[in-house]
Amino acid sequence: MEVQMRLVEWWNVSRRSKHKGNATWTVAAWEASVKRVAALPPSQQLLLAQAGVEHGWQTLKPEYIKDELARPTAAGRPMPKDPAMLAALEQWPSQTA
């Protein structure tokens, strides 16, 4: 749920900061962004959405957070450096309640 809220916040912040009231964003642009974010593992979804809000990006592309993903922490949580352990954590079910 937090990712969805961040996506809406990102959309509104980006639209206001880039175009003010003259934005002509389409449903297709919104859906493409949501699908791109939804294709990521849950922790990366939140990281990308939060970064989009902070930076006011017009689009959310996974390559924008490469530097963040390379760090030993993600979203303020300690993360193991071992690739197998990271892969296991990415498969952990997210808590949606």
N, C-alpha and C positions, 0 to 999 in steps of 0.2 A: 504494500500500500504506500509506503514511503517513496518508492521509486515513482509511482504514478503521480503523487503529489508534487514531487520534484520536477517531473516532466512538464506538468501544467505550469508550475512556477517558472521554469526555464522558458517555455513558450511565451508567456506573458512578459517576462523580463526582457527577453531578446527582442521581441516585437516592439516594445516601448523604447528600448535603448537604441535600436538601429533605425527605426522608421517613424517613431512617434505615432500619430494617428493615421499615417498614410500607408500603413503596411497592407500588402495585398497577398497575404499568405493563403495557401489553399489547403483544402482537406487532404489532397494528395501529398503535400509537403509534410503535414502533420503525421499522416499515416506512415510515410517513409521513415521519418525520424523515430517514431515509436517502434516500428519493426526492426530498425537497426539496433536500437537499445535492447529490445526484447531478445534479440539473438545472442546477447552476451550472457555470461554467467552472472548470477544475481549480485555478487559483490561488485562486479565491474559495471553493472547497470547503474547502481547507486552512485558509484564514483564518477561515472560519465555525466549523469544527470546533475549531480552537485557541482561538478566542474563547469558544466554549461551555464548554470545559474550564476556562479561566481564570475565567470569571464564574459557572459553575455553573448556566447557564440550563436551564430545564426543557424548552424547545423551541428548535430552531435555525431561525430565520427570516432570510432574506437581508436584510431591512430592518434587522436588528440591527447589521450591519456597514457601513451606508451611510457613516458617518463615516470608517471605516477606508479604504473604497474611494475616498473623495474626496481622500485624502492622496497626495502624489506617490510614496510608497513603499508597497509591499505585501509583507507577509511578510518584511520586512527587506531587500528588494531594490529598487534604484532602478527607477522606472517612468517612462516618458515621459508627458508631459501631453497630447500630441496624441492625440485620439480614434482616429484611424486606426491609429496605432502601437500603442495599447493593444489595439485589436480584433485586430490581427495577432498580438500576443503571446498573447492569450487562445486563439487557434487553434493555437498551437504544441503539438505532441504532448508529453504529459507522459511523464517517464521512470518506468517502472514496474519496471525491473529492479533 
